[in-house]
Amino acid sequence: MGKKEFIALADKLQMHNRMNTGTPAEFNNDHLNVLASFCQSQNYAFKRERWFSYIKGECGPSGGKVK
């Protein structure tokens, strides 16, 4: 997996969490940690903290400002 696929996955998680906030269907930190570990195993350059920040809407896909 490359950066493009990691961003696409984060986009889906972000959309899912927005639609299911507070319900059992929301991805929690444990779920996201498992996914991040998988992503890291697929690409050593995977930036775990940036990926989490992007899912939370704290930064853009490359770590910059949110558009």
PyMOL Python script that loads the backbone (N, CA, C, O; Angstrom):
from pymol import cmd

cmd.read_pdbstr("""\
ATOM      1  N   MET A   1       0.841  -1.178   0.000  1.00  0.00           N
ATOM      2  CA  MET A   1       0.000   0.000   0.000  1.00  0.00           C
ATOM      3  C   MET A   1       0.884   1.239   0.000  1.00  0.00           C
ATOM      4  O   MET A   1       1.948   1.276   0.619  1.00  0.00           O
ATOM      5  N   GLY A   2       0.415   2.231  -0.702  1.00  0.00           N
ATOM      6  CA  GLY A   2       1.139   3.486  -0.746  1.00  0.00           C
ATOM      7  C   GLY A   2       0.317   4.614  -0.137  1.00  0.00           C
ATOM      8  O   GLY A   2      -0.780   4.396   0.378  1.00  0.00           O
ATOM      9  N   LYS A   3       0.861   5.812  -0.206  1.00  0.00           N
ATOM     10  CA  LYS A   3       0.219   6.983   0.395  1.00  0.00           C
ATOM     11  C   LYS A   3      -1.213   7.171  -0.116  1.00  0.00           C
ATOM     12  O   LYS A   3      -2.119   7.465   0.663  1.00  0.00           O
ATOM     13  N   LYS A   4      -1.409   7.002  -1.405  1.00  0.00           N
ATOM     14  CA  LYS A   4      -2.736   7.177  -2.006  1.00  0.00           C
ATOM     15  C   LYS A   4      -3.768   6.240  -1.365  1.00  0.00           C
ATOM     16  O   LYS A   4      -4.891   6.654  -1.078  1.00  0.00           O
ATOM     17  N   GLU A   5      -3.389   4.992  -1.145  1.00  0.00           N
ATOM     18  CA  GLU A   5      -4.300   4.016  -0.538  1.00  0.00           C
ATOM     19  C   GLU A   5      -4.540   4.310   0.944  1.00  0.00           C
ATOM     20  O   GLU A   5      -5.652   4.121   1.437  1.00  0.00           O
ATOM     21  N   PHE A   6      -3.508   4.772   1.661  1.00  0.00           N
ATOM     22  CA  PHE A   6      -3.674   5.123   3.069  1.00  0.00           C
ATOM     23  C   PHE A   6      -4.633   6.300   3.222  1.00  0.00           C
ATOM     24  O   PHE A   6      -5.468   6.314   4.126  1.00  0.00           O
ATOM     25  N   ILE A   7      -4.510   7.290   2.331  1.00  0.00           N
ATOM     26  CA  ILE A   7      -5.412   8.448   2.370  1.00  0.00           C
ATOM     27  C   ILE A   7      -6.836   8.018   2.045  1.00  0.00           C
ATOM     28  O   ILE A   7      -7.779   8.472   2.692  1.00  0.00           O
ATOM     29  N   ALA A   8      -7.004   7.156   1.058  1.00  0.00           N
ATOM     30  CA  ALA A   8      -8.339   6.669   0.696  1.00  0.00           C
ATOM     31  C   ALA A   8      -8.974   5.916   1.869  1.00  0.00           C
ATOM     32  O   ALA A   8     -10.162   6.087   2.143  1.00  0.00           O
ATOM     33  N   LEU A   9      -8.200   5.099   2.549  1.00  0.00           N
ATOM     34  CA  LEU A   9      -8.710   4.373   3.715  1.00  0.00           C
ATOM     35  C   LEU A   9      -9.103   5.356   4.821  1.00  0.00           C
ATOM     36  O   LEU A   9     -10.163   5.215   5.429  1.00  0.00           O
ATOM     37  N   ALA A  10      -8.262   6.335   5.078  1.00  0.00           N
ATOM     38  CA  ALA A  10      -8.567   7.342   6.094  1.00  0.00           C
ATOM     39  C   ALA A  10      -9.815   8.129   5.731  1.00  0.00           C
ATOM     40  O   ALA A  10     -10.623   8.442   6.605  1.00  0.00           O
ATOM     41  N   ASP A  11      -9.985   8.455   4.452  1.00  0.00           N
ATOM     42  CA  ASP A  11     -11.200   9.151   3.997  1.00  0.00           C
ATOM     43  C   ASP A  11     -12.445   8.352   4.345  1.00  0.00           C
ATOM     44  O   ASP A  11     -13.424   8.906   4.845  1.00  0.00           O
ATOM     45  N   LYS A  12     -12.410   7.075   4.086  1.00  0.00           N
ATOM     46  CA  LYS A  12     -13.562   6.214   4.380  1.00  0.00           C
ATOM     47  C   LYS A  12     -13.833   6.137   5.878  1.00  0.00           C
ATOM     48  O   LYS A  12     -14.987   6.198   6.301  1.00  0.00           O
ATOM     49  N   LEU A  13     -12.783   6.004   6.681  1.00  0.00           N
ATOM     50  CA  LEU A  13     -12.946   5.942   8.132  1.00  0.00           C
ATOM     51  C   LEU A  13     -13.503   7.257   8.668  1.00  0.00           C
ATOM     52  O   LEU A  13     -14.390   7.267   9.522  1.00  0.00           O
ATOM     53  N   GLN A  14     -12.975   8.360   8.159  1.00  0.00           N
ATOM     54  CA  GLN A  14     -13.437   9.679   8.588  1.00  0.00           C
ATOM     55  C   GLN A  14     -14.924   9.858   8.263  1.00  0.00           C
ATOM     56  O   GLN A  14     -15.691  10.319   9.109  1.00  0.00           O
ATOM     57  N   MET A  15     -15.328   9.498   7.059  1.00  0.00           N
ATOM     58  CA  MET A  15     -16.726   9.607   6.653  1.00  0.00           C
ATOM     59  C   MET A  15     -17.611   8.703   7.502  1.00  0.00           C
ATOM     60  O   MET A  15     -18.687   9.111   7.939  1.00  0.00           O
ATOM     61  N   HIS A  16     -17.160   7.490   7.731  1.00  0.00           N
ATOM     62  CA  HIS A  16     -17.916   6.529   8.537  1.00  0.00           C
ATOM     63  C   HIS A  16     -18.119   7.063   9.952  1.00  0.00           C
ATOM     64  O   HIS A  16     -19.230   7.018  10.481  1.00  0.00           O
ATOM     65  N   ASN A  17     -17.050   7.568  10.562  1.00  0.00           N
ATOM     66  CA  ASN A  17     -17.152   8.072  11.932  1.00  0.00           C
ATOM     67  C   ASN A  17     -18.055   9.299  12.019  1.00  0.00           C
ATOM     68  O   ASN A  17     -18.783   9.448  13.000  1.00  0.00           O
ATOM     69  N   ARG A  18     -18.027  10.174  11.025  1.00  0.00           N
ATOM     70  CA  ARG A  18     -18.912  11.341  11.033  1.00  0.00           C
ATOM     71  C   ARG A  18     -20.375  10.917  11.004  1.00  0.00           C
ATOM     72  O   ARG A  18     -21.220  11.537  11.650  1.00  0.00           O
ATOM     73  N   MET A  19     -20.667   9.870  10.261  1.00  0.00           N
ATOM     74  CA  MET A  19     -22.048   9.411  10.111  1.00  0.00           C
ATOM     75  C   MET A  19     -22.516   8.599  11.313  1.00  0.00           C
ATOM     76  O   MET A  19     -23.720   8.454  11.524  1.00  0.00           O
ATOM     77  N   ASN A  20     -21.585   8.067  12.106  1.00  0.00           N
ATOM     78  CA  ASN A  20     -21.945   7.158  13.197  1.00  0.00           C
ATOM     79  C   ASN A  20     -21.431   7.617  14.558  1.00  0.00           C
ATOM     80  O   ASN A  20     -21.225   6.790  15.446  1.00  0.00           O
ATOM     81  N   THR A  21     -21.223   8.910  14.736  1.00  0.00           N
ATOM     82  CA  THR A  21     -20.663   9.414  15.988  1.00  0.00           C
ATOM     83  C   THR A  21     -21.491   8.962  17.185  1.00  0.00           C
ATOM     84  O   THR A  21     -22.705   9.160  17.235  1.00  0.00           O
ATOM     85  N   GLY A  22     -20.804   8.347  18.148  1.00  0.00           N
ATOM     86  CA  GLY A  22     -21.443   7.917  19.379  1.00  0.00           C
ATOM     87  C   GLY A  22     -22.204   6.609  19.293  1.00  0.00           C
ATOM     88  O   GLY A  22     -22.793   6.181  20.285  1.00  0.00           O
ATOM     89  N   THR A  23     -22.211   5.970  18.155  1.00  0.00           N
ATOM     90  CA  THR A  23     -22.909   4.696  18.030  1.00  0.00           C
ATOM     91  C   THR A  23     -21.884   3.562  18.039  1.00  0.00           C
ATOM     92  O   THR A  23     -20.697   3.798  17.818  1.00  0.00           O
ATOM     93  N   PRO A  24     -22.331   2.346  18.291  1.00  0.00           N
ATOM     94  CA  PRO A  24     -21.391   1.220  18.293  1.00  0.00           C
ATOM     95  C   PRO A  24     -20.667   1.023  16.962  1.00  0.00           C
ATOM     96  O   PRO A  24     -19.630   0.361  16.919  1.00  0.00           O
ATOM     97  N   ALA A  25     -21.203   1.593  15.866  1.00  0.00           N
ATOM     98  CA  ALA A  25     -20.575   1.417  14.562  1.00  0.00           C
ATOM     99  C   ALA A  25     -19.371   2.331  14.358  1.00  0.00           C
ATOM    100  O   ALA A  25     -18.654   2.195  13.367  1.00  0.00           O
ATOM    101  N   GLU A  26     -19.141   3.266  15.290  1.00  0.00           N
ATOM    102  CA  GLU A  26     -18.004   4.174  15.155  1.00  0.00           C
ATOM    103  C   GLU A  26     -16.703   3.416  15.388  1.00  0.00           C
ATOM    104  O   GLU A  26     -16.617   2.595  16.300  1.00  0.00           O
ATOM    105  N   PHE A  27     -15.682   3.689  14.561  1.00  0.00           N
ATOM    106  CA  PHE A  27     -14.372   3.095  14.774  1.00  0.00           C
ATOM    107  C   PHE A  27     -13.757   3.768  15.990  1.00  0.00           C
ATOM    108  O   PHE A  27     -13.640   4.993  16.030  1.00  0.00           O
ATOM    109  N   ASN A  28     -13.367   2.983  16.973  1.00  0.00           N
ATOM    110  CA  ASN A  28     -12.749   3.561  18.163  1.00  0.00           C
ATOM    111  C   ASN A  28     -11.225   3.471  18.048  1.00  0.00           C
ATOM    112  O   ASN A  28     -10.702   2.962  17.056  1.00  0.00           O
ATOM    113  N   ASN A  29     -10.525   3.963  19.060  1.00  0.00           N
ATOM    114  CA  ASN A  29      -9.057   3.977  19.022  1.00  0.00           C
ATOM    115  C   ASN A  29      -8.460   2.587  18.897  1.00  0.00           C
ATOM    116  O   ASN A  29      -7.440   2.418  18.229  1.00  0.00           O
ATOM    117  N   ASP A  30      -9.069   1.592  19.521  1.00  0.00           N
ATOM    118  CA  ASP A  30      -8.555   0.224  19.397  1.00  0.00           C
ATOM    119  C   ASP A  30      -8.632  -0.258  17.953  1.00  0.00           C
ATOM    120  O   ASP A  30      -7.683  -0.853  17.442  1.00  0.00           O
ATOM    121  N   HIS A  31      -9.763  -0.001  17.295  1.00  0.00           N
ATOM    122  CA  HIS A  31      -9.917  -0.395  15.893  1.00  0.00           C
ATOM    123  C   HIS A  31      -8.881   0.315  15.019  1.00  0.00           C
ATOM    124  O   HIS A  31      -8.234  -0.302  14.173  1.00  0.00           O
ATOM    125  N   LEU A  32      -8.739   1.625  15.244  1.00  0.00           N
ATOM    126  CA  LEU A  32      -7.805   2.405  14.438  1.00  0.00           C
ATOM    127  C   LEU A  32      -6.362   1.974  14.661  1.00  0.00           C
ATOM    128  O   LEU A  32      -5.560   1.989  13.727  1.00  0.00           O
ATOM    129  N   ASN A  33      -6.023   1.590  15.889  1.00  0.00           N
ATOM    130  CA  ASN A  33      -4.661   1.105  16.164  1.00  0.00           C
ATOM    131  C   ASN A  33      -4.366  -0.192  15.428  1.00  0.00           C
ATOM    132  O   ASN A  33      -3.257  -0.388  14.932  1.00  0.00           O
ATOM    133  N   VAL A  34      -5.351  -1.078  15.356  1.00  0.00           N
ATOM    134  CA  VAL A  34      -5.168  -2.332  14.614  1.00  0.00           C
ATOM    135  C   VAL A  34      -4.954  -2.031  13.132  1.00  0.00           C
ATOM    136  O   VAL A  34      -4.061  -2.595  12.500  1.00  0.00           O
ATOM    137  N   LEU A  35      -5.773  -1.145  12.587  1.00  0.00           N
ATOM    138  CA  LEU A  35      -5.617  -0.770  11.176  1.00  0.00           C
ATOM    139  C   LEU A  35      -4.271  -0.083  10.929  1.00  0.00           C
ATOM    140  O   LEU A  35      -3.611  -0.354   9.926  1.00  0.00           O
ATOM    141  N   ALA A  36      -3.867   0.798  11.836  1.00  0.00           N
ATOM    142  CA  ALA A  36      -2.584   1.497  11.677  1.00  0.00           C
ATOM    143  C   ALA A  36      -1.422   0.508  11.728  1.00  0.00           C
ATOM    144  O   ALA A  36      -0.457   0.652  10.977  1.00  0.00           O
ATOM    145  N   SER A  37      -1.503  -0.475  12.587  1.00  0.00           N
ATOM    146  CA  SER A  37      -0.447  -1.494  12.654  1.00  0.00           C
ATOM    147  C   SER A  37      -0.362  -2.269  11.348  1.00  0.00           C
ATOM    148  O   SER A  37       0.731  -2.569  10.868  1.00  0.00           O
ATOM    149  N   PHE A  38      -1.507  -2.591  10.778  1.00  0.00           N
ATOM    150  CA  PHE A  38      -1.519  -3.273   9.477  1.00  0.00           C
ATOM    151  C   PHE A  38      -0.878  -2.383   8.420  1.00  0.00           C
ATOM    152  O   PHE A  38      -0.028  -2.837   7.654  1.00  0.00           O
ATOM    153  N   CYS A  39      -1.289  -1.099   8.376  1.00  0.00           N
ATOM    154  CA  CYS A  39      -0.736  -0.177   7.381  1.00  0.00           C
ATOM    155  C   CYS A  39       0.778  -0.071   7.525  1.00  0.00           C
ATOM    156  O   CYS A  39       1.499  -0.062   6.527  1.00  0.00           O
ATOM    157  N   GLN A  40       1.260   0.010   8.760  1.00  0.00           N
ATOM    158  CA  GLN A  40       2.698   0.095   9.017  1.00  0.00           C
ATOM    159  C   GLN A  40       3.404  -1.174   8.528  1.00  0.00           C
ATOM    160  O   GLN A  40       4.526  -1.109   8.026  1.00  0.00           O
ATOM    161  N   SER A  41       2.748  -2.319   8.676  1.00  0.00           N
ATOM    162  CA  SER A  41       3.364  -3.568   8.210  1.00  0.00           C
ATOM    163  C   SER A  41       3.433  -3.628   6.682  1.00  0.00           C
ATOM    164  O   SER A  41       4.249  -4.363   6.126  1.00  0.00           O
ATOM    165  N   GLN A  42       2.590  -2.867   6.011  1.00  0.00           N
ATOM    166  CA  GLN A  42       2.564  -2.854   4.558  1.00  0.00           C
ATOM    167  C   GLN A  42       3.542  -1.846   3.955  1.00  0.00           C
ATOM    168  O   GLN A  42       3.971  -1.989   2.811  1.00  0.00           O
ATOM    169  N   ASN A  43       3.891  -0.810   4.754  1.00  0.00           N
ATOM    170  CA  ASN A  43       4.767   0.232   4.241  1.00  0.00           C
ATOM    171  C   ASN A  43       5.514   0.857   5.417  1.00  0.00           C
ATOM    172  O   ASN A  43       4.904   1.506   6.266  1.00  0.00           O
ATOM    173  N   TYR A  44       6.823   0.663   5.468  1.00  0.00           N
ATOM    174  CA  TYR A  44       7.617   1.154   6.594  1.00  0.00           C
ATOM    175  C   TYR A  44       7.568   2.678   6.730  1.00  0.00           C
ATOM    176  O   TYR A  44       7.830   3.203   7.812  1.00  0.00           O
ATOM    177  N   ALA A  45       7.234   3.401   5.647  1.00  0.00           N
ATOM    178  CA  ALA A  45       7.201   4.863   5.677  1.00  0.00           C
ATOM    179  C   ALA A  45       5.847   5.415   6.136  1.00  0.00           C
ATOM    180  O   ALA A  45       5.651   6.629   6.172  1.00  0.00           O
ATOM    181  N   PHE A  46       4.921   4.528   6.485  1.00  0.00           N
ATOM    182  CA  PHE A  46       3.593   4.950   6.942  1.00  0.00           C
ATOM    183  C   PHE A  46       3.726   5.844   8.168  1.00  0.00           C
ATOM    184  O   PHE A  46       4.424   5.505   9.123  1.00  0.00           O
ATOM    185  N   LYS A  47       3.050   6.988   8.131  1.00  0.00           N
ATOM    186  CA  LYS A  47       3.120   7.955   9.230  1.00  0.00           C
ATOM    187  C   LYS A  47       1.863   7.834  10.091  1.00  0.00           C
ATOM    188  O   LYS A  47       0.839   8.466   9.831  1.00  0.00           O
ATOM    189  N   ARG A  48       1.977   7.016  11.102  1.00  0.00           N
ATOM    190  CA  ARG A  48       0.858   6.645  11.967  1.00  0.00           C
ATOM    191  C   ARG A  48       0.158   7.854  12.589  1.00  0.00           C
ATOM    192  O   ARG A  48      -1.063   7.972  12.480  1.00  0.00           O
ATOM    193  N   GLU A  49       0.900   8.752  13.236  1.00  0.00           N
ATOM    194  CA  GLU A  49       0.288   9.897  13.925  1.00  0.00           C
ATOM    195  C   GLU A  49      -0.373  10.855  12.938  1.00  0.00           C
ATOM    196  O   GLU A  49      -1.436  11.405  13.223  1.00  0.00           O
ATOM    197  N   ARG A  50       0.253  11.056  11.778  1.00  0.00           N
ATOM    198  CA  ARG A  50      -0.354  11.914  10.755  1.00  0.00           C
ATOM    199  C   ARG A  50      -1.671  11.309  10.278  1.00  0.00           C
ATOM    200  O   ARG A  50      -2.649  12.027  10.066  1.00  0.00           O
ATOM    201  N   TRP A  51      -1.693  10.009  10.115  1.00  0.00           N
ATOM    202  CA  TRP A  51      -2.884   9.311   9.658  1.00  0.00           C
ATOM    203  C   TRP A  51      -4.015   9.478  10.665  1.00  0.00           C
ATOM    204  O   TRP A  51      -5.153   9.745  10.280  1.00  0.00           O
ATOM    205  N   PHE A  52      -3.709   9.321  11.957  1.00  0.00           N
ATOM    206  CA  PHE A  52      -4.715   9.530  13.004  1.00  0.00           C
ATOM    207  C   PHE A  52      -5.219  10.969  12.988  1.00  0.00           C
ATOM    208  O   PHE A  52      -6.422  11.211  13.089  1.00  0.00           O
ATOM    209  N   SER A  53      -4.305  11.917  12.863  1.00  0.00           N
ATOM    210  CA  SER A  53      -4.694  13.340  12.841  1.00  0.00           C
ATOM    211  C   SER A  53      -5.593  13.643  11.656  1.00  0.00           C
ATOM    212  O   SER A  53      -6.543  14.417  11.776  1.00  0.00           O
ATOM    213  N   TYR A  54      -5.303  13.041  10.520  1.00  0.00           N
ATOM    214  CA  TYR A  54      -6.131  13.262   9.331  1.00  0.00           C
ATOM    215  C   TYR A  54      -7.531  12.684   9.533  1.00  0.00           C
ATOM    216  O   TYR A  54      -8.514  13.335   9.179  1.00  0.00           O
ATOM    217  N   ILE A  55      -7.644  11.495  10.085  1.00  0.00           N
ATOM    218  CA  ILE A  55      -8.951  10.887  10.338  1.00  0.00           C
ATOM    219  C   ILE A  55      -9.768  11.773  11.272  1.00  0.00           C
ATOM    220  O   ILE A  55     -10.977  11.916  11.091  1.00  0.00           O
ATOM    221  N   LYS A  56      -9.111  12.371  12.274  1.00  0.00           N
ATOM    222  CA  LYS A  56      -9.801  13.247  13.224  1.00  0.00           C
ATOM    223  C   LYS A  56     -10.136  14.608  12.630  1.00  0.00           C
ATOM    224  O   LYS A  56     -10.862  15.388  13.246  1.00  0.00           O
ATOM    225  N   GLY A  57      -9.615  14.904  11.436  1.00  0.00           N
ATOM    226  CA  GLY A  57      -9.868  16.193  10.805  1.00  0.00           C
ATOM    227  C   GLY A  57      -8.960  17.303  11.301  1.00  0.00           C
ATOM    228  O   GLY A  57      -9.272  18.481  11.128  1.00  0.00           O
ATOM    229  N   GLU A  58      -7.842  16.945  11.914  1.00  0.00           N
ATOM    230  CA  GLU A  58      -6.917  17.925  12.473  1.00  0.00           C
ATOM    231  C   GLU A  58      -5.888  18.435  11.468  1.00  0.00           C
ATOM    232  O   GLU A  58      -5.237  19.451  11.708  1.00  0.00           O
ATOM    233  N   CYS A  59      -5.739  17.737  10.347  1.00  0.00           N
ATOM    234  CA  CYS A  59      -4.782  18.156   9.321  1.00  0.00           C
ATOM    235  C   CYS A  59      -5.263  17.643   7.971  1.00  0.00           C
ATOM    236  O   CYS A  59      -6.223  16.878   7.885  1.00  0.00           O
ATOM    237  N   GLY A  60      -4.573  18.083   6.912  1.00  0.00           N
ATOM    238  CA  GLY A  60      -4.873  17.588   5.577  1.00  0.00           C
ATOM    239  C   GLY A  60      -4.199  16.241   5.357  1.00  0.00           C
ATOM    240  O   GLY A  60      -3.503  15.751   6.247  1.00  0.00           O
ATOM    241  N   PRO A  61      -4.390  15.634   4.188  1.00  0.00           N
ATOM    242  CA  PRO A  61      -3.860  14.302   3.936  1.00  0.00           C
ATOM    243  C   PRO A  61      -2.339  14.213   3.967  1.00  0.00           C
ATOM    244  O   PRO A  61      -1.791  13.140   4.216  1.00  0.00           O
ATOM    245  N   SER A  62      -1.650  15.322   3.717  1.00  0.00           N
ATOM    246  CA  SER A  62      -0.188  15.310   3.780  1.00  0.00           C
ATOM    247  C   SER A  62       0.349  15.953   5.045  1.00  0.00           C
ATOM    248  O   SER A  62       1.545  16.228   5.145  1.00  0.00           O
ATOM    249  N   GLY A  63      -0.531  16.197   6.016  1.00  0.00           N
ATOM    250  CA  GLY A  63      -0.120  16.762   7.286  1.00  0.00           C
ATOM    251  C   GLY A  63      -0.263  18.272   7.373  1.00  0.00           C
ATOM    252  O   GLY A  63      -0.044  18.855   8.435  1.00  0.00           O
ATOM    253  N   GLY A  64      -0.628  18.909   6.271  1.00  0.00           N
ATOM    254  CA  GLY A  64      -0.776  20.366   6.261  1.00  0.00           C
ATOM    255  C   GLY A  64      -2.142  20.801   6.776  1.00  0.00           C
ATOM    256  O   GLY A  64      -2.850  20.040   7.435  1.00  0.00           O
ATOM    257  N   LYS A  65      -2.490  22.033   6.461  1.00  0.00           N
ATOM    258  CA  LYS A  65      -3.753  22.602   6.908  1.00  0.00           C
ATOM    259  C   LYS A  65      -4.940  21.874   6.292  1.00  0.00           C
ATOM    260  O   LYS A  65      -4.858  21.329   5.191  1.00  0.00           O
ATOM    261  N   VAL A  66      -6.045  21.880   7.031  1.00  0.00           N
ATOM    262  CA  VAL A  66      -7.298  21.308   6.547  1.00  0.00           C
ATOM    263  C   VAL A  66      -7.885  22.284   5.530  1.00  0.00           C
ATOM    264  O   VAL A  66      -7.962  23.485   5.789  1.00  0.00           O
ATOM    265  N   LYS A  67      -8.291  21.773   4.392  1.00  0.00           N
ATOM    266  CA  LYS A  67      -8.891  22.640   3.358  1.00  0.00           C
ATOM    267  C   LYS A  67     -10.367  22.715   3.503  1.00  0.00           C
ATOM    268  O   LYS A  67     -11.030  23.396   2.721  1.00  0.00           O
TER     269      LYS A  67
END
""", "prot")
cmd.dss("prot")
cmd.show_as("cartoon", "prot")
cmd.util.cbc("prot")
cmd.orient("prot")
